[in-house]
Amino acid sequence: MQVKNAMTMTEKILARASEKTHLSPGENVWVGIDILMTHDVCGPGSIYIFKKEFGQNAKVCVVSIFNLM
């Protein structure tokens, strides 16, 4: 499948993952993912939903937005 140009890198990645040729800003898509990456502020809510939808063994990566130094 060829993904059209004139999209951001994120739009191109999500278009390919959702098997679409083009995405527009604000469009919702469903894609298969293998890991959730979130930051510590939104993490608890999104981790709960992710684990509920994909199982307790689903991989999660949490990135802290605070500098501990």
N, C-alpha and C positions, 0 to 999 in steps of 0.2 A: 504494500500500500504506500502510495506517495503522499506525504504530508505537504500541504500548500505552504508557500512562504508568507511573509508579512504577518507573522505571529511572533510573540516573545518565545524565548527558549522554554519557559514553563508551559506555555500553550502548546508548543510542538510536542513536548514530552507527554502531556496529558492527552493530546489528540491521538498520538500513536497508541498510547496505552488503552484508550477507549475505542480504538478502531474507527476513528473519524478522520476525515481529511482536513477539517478546519474547525476551530473553536473561536468563539467570541468572548470578550470580557463579560463576566457575570453568568456565563452559561454553566450549568451544573452537569457533571458527568460522573458515571460510576466506572471505576477501574479496579483491577485486581492489584492488590499491594501485598508486600511480604513483611513490611515493618512500619510501625507508626513512629514518626519523629515529631516531638513536641517540645515546648519549653515549659519551665516549671510553673508559670502562672496559669496557663490553660491546661496543663497536663492532667490533673485529676479527673476532670470531666471527660476529656477526650479519651483518656486511657480506659475509663469505665465503659464507655460506649464501644470502643475498639475491642476490648476483651469480651464484652457481651455479644458482639456480632461475630467475632472471629475465634473465640475460645480463649481459655485461660493461658494457653501456651503461646499465644500470639506474641511476637517480638515487639518490644517498645524501647525507644531510645529517648531519654530525657536530657535536654540541654539547659544548663543553668544560664540565666541572663544576668546573674550577679557576679561581680568580680570579688572573689574572696580574699584578695591580697590587701 
